[in-house]
Amino acid sequence: MSSYAVFLRGVNVGGITIRMADLRQALEPRPFSGVKTLLASGNVVLSSELSPAGVKKEFEECLREAFGYDAWVVVLAADRVGELVAACPYPADDTSTHTYLTLGSDTEVLDELYQAGTALGGAELTRLGPEALAWLAPAGGTLDSPFSKLASKPKYKASTTTRNLRTMVKVRDAAVRSA
């Protein structure tokens, strides 16, 4: 049995509202155990005998069937979440900046996003591994930052999602408690 963190894309924003209690209930008949939701932004820790790809497939099918939307998730081994948090070179949020991790389920798409982001110039952007990159945004201006606008393009929607470093720390901590 392996522990995983599952990050849902676009939940409780843009008209897709899922109560976390409803999500837990929808996941009950699936091959997952120890399902815990964190915050209302679509963060789940769970255990499963499935591979990460199997968890992704099963989880996305569940979301599509139960909630009727074109769902995408990024699945990471629980210990990998801790490694990514530890590898992030940027500070915890302060009064001037916020730190984010963009997670990806397709390395080639994340490679493209990273290359496009570095071409923007001036963006604080670091590749953390094949499934994640870290970046800084000005406090209060995250959605208006050039990298945020780039990452929100439709071509990245099916394979990436972004979380604040604070959220990643909470997911890491919950995954450690679940393991």
C-alpha positions in Angstrom: 0.0 0.0 0.0 1.4 3.4 -1.0 0.5 6.9 0.2 -0.3 9.6 -2.3 -1.2 13.2 -2.5 -3.8 14.1 -5.2 -4.1 17.7 -6.4 -7.3 18.5 -8.2 -7.2 21.2 -10.9 -9.8 24.0 -11.0 -12.0 22.9 -8.0 -14.0 25.5 -6.2 -13.0 28.1 -8.8 -14.5 29.0 -12.1 -17.9 27.5 -11.4 -16.8 23.9 -10.4 -17.9 23.5 -6.8 -17.3 20.3 -4.9 -17.9 20.0 -1.2 -15.0 18.0 0.3 -17.5 15.7 2.2 -19.2 14.9 -1.2 -15.8 14.1 -2.7 -14.9 11.8 0.1 -18.2 10.0 -0.3 -17.7 9.7 -4.1 -14.3 8.1 -3.5 -15.6 5.5 -1.0 -16.2 2.7 -3.5 -12.9 3.3 -5.3 -9.7 1.4 -4.5 -8.5 4.0 -2.0 -8.2 4.0 1.8 -7.5 6.6 4.4 -8.9 9.4 2.2 -8.5 12.8 3.8 -9.3 16.1 2.1 -7.4 19.3 3.0 -8.7 22.8 2.6 -11.4 23.4 0.1 -9.1 23.7 -2.9 -8.9 20.1 -3.9 -6.1 18.5 -2.0 -6.4 14.9 -1.0 -4.1 12.4 0.7 -4.9 8.7 0.4 -3.5 5.2 0.3 -3.9 2.7 -2.6 -2.4 -0.5 -4.1 -2.6 1.3 -7.5 0.4 2.9 -9.2 0.4 6.7 -9.4 -1.0 6.4 -13.0 -3.7 4.1 -11.7 -4.6 6.5 -9.0 -4.8 9.3 -11.5 -7.0 7.3 -13.9 -9.4 6.1 -11.1 -9.6 9.5 -9.4 -10.4 11.4 -12.7 -13.0 8.8 -13.6 -14.6 9.3 -10.2 -14.7 13.0 -10.6 -16.2 12.9 -14.1 -18.9 10.4 -13.1 -19.8 11.9 -9.7 -19.5 15.6 -10.5 -20.0 15.8 -14.3 -17.0 17.8 -15.3 -13.8 17.2 -17.3 -11.5 16.6 -14.4 -7.8 16.5 -14.2 -5.5 15.7 -11.2 -1.8 15.5 -10.5 -0.8 12.5 -8.3 2.5 12.5 -6.3 3.8 9.9 -3.9 3.5 11.3 -0.4 7.2 11.3 0.2 7.8 13.2 -3.0 5.7 16.1 -1.8 8.1 16.4 1.2 11.1 16.3 -1.2 9.6 19.1 -3.4 8.8 21.3 -0.4 12.4 20.8 0.9 13.9 21.6 -2.5 12.0 24.8 -3.0 14.6 27.6 -2.9 12.2 30.4 -2.2 11.1 31.6 1.2 7.7 31.2 2.9 5.4 34.0 2.0 6.3 37.4 3.2 4.8 40.9 2.8 6.2 41.3 -0.7 6.1 37.8 -2.3 4.3 34.5 -2.4 5.9 31.2 -3.3 4.0 28.7 -5.6 4.7 25.3 -6.9 3.3 24.3 -10.3 2.8 20.5 -10.4 2.6 18.5 -13.6 1.5 15.1 -14.7 3.2 15.4 -18.1 7.0 16.1 -18.0 7.0 17.4 -21.6 4.3 19.9 -20.9 6.0 21.1 -17.7 9.3 21.3 -19.7 7.5 23.6 -22.2 5.9 25.7 -19.5 9.3 26.1 -17.8 11.0 27.1 -21.0 8.2 29.6 -21.8 8.4 31.0 -18.3 12.2 31.5 -18.4 11.8 33.2 -21.7 9.5 35.8 -20.1 12.5 37.3 -18.3 12.4 38.6 -14.8 10.4 35.6 -13.5 11.8 33.9 -10.4 11.4 30.3 -11.6 13.2 27.1 -10.6 12.7 23.6 -11.8 12.4 21.2 -8.8 12.2 18.0 -10.7 10.3 16.3 -13.6 6.9 17.0 -11.9 7.3 20.4 -10.4 8.6 24.0 -10.6 8.6 26.8 -8.1 8.1 30.4 -8.7 7.6 33.7 -6.9 4.8 36.2 -7.4 4.2 39.6 -5.9 1.9 39.6 -2.9 -1.5 40.7 -4.0 -0.6 40.3 -7.7 -0.3 36.6 -8.2 -3.0 36.3 -10.9 -1.6 39.3 -12.7 1.9 38.0 -12.7 3.3 37.1 -16.2 4.0 33.5 -15.2 0.6 33.0 -13.6 -1.0 34.3 -16.9 1.2 31.9 -18.9 0.5 28.9 -16.6 -3.3 29.5 -16.8 -3.4 29.0 -20.6 -5.8 26.3 -21.7 -3.0 24.1 -23.2 -1.6 23.5 -19.7 -5.0 22.8 -18.1 -5.1 19.0 -18.5 -1.7 18.4 -16.9 -0.8 21.1 -14.4 -2.1 22.7 -11.2 -0.6 25.3 -8.9 -0.4 25.4 -5.1 0.9 28.0 -2.7 3.9 26.7 -0.7 1.9 27.0 2.5 -0.6 24.5 1.1 2.1 22.1 0.0 3.5 22.1 3.5 0.0 21.3 4.9 -0.4 18.5 2.3 3.1 17.2 3.2 2.3 17.2 6.9 -1.1 15.4 6.3 0.6 12.8 4.1 3.3 12.1 6.7 0.5 11.5 9.3 -1.3 9.2 7.0 1.6 7.1 6.0 
